[in-house]
């Protein structure tokens, strides 16, 4: 299920349904757009959405790894905020 809040620029991909073990309800991906930067709040994808964005030629300076503590973001090649 894809949830898009275009007014607040909040985007979620949810895995909802049933599997062999029972009910499935989880966030796969959570992105926000803040001040023209893509904030990756959660990434449960196999390959990583940041790599896919780079393949689409989104500059690293426009991607924030929001799931990393602010004081540690400078250790990545991506934007700190």
Secondary structure, DSSP 8 states (H G I E B T S, - for coil): -EEEETTTTEEEEEEEEEETTEEEEEEEEEEEEETTEEEEEEE--SS-HHHHHHHTT--GGGEEETTS-GGGGGGSSSB--
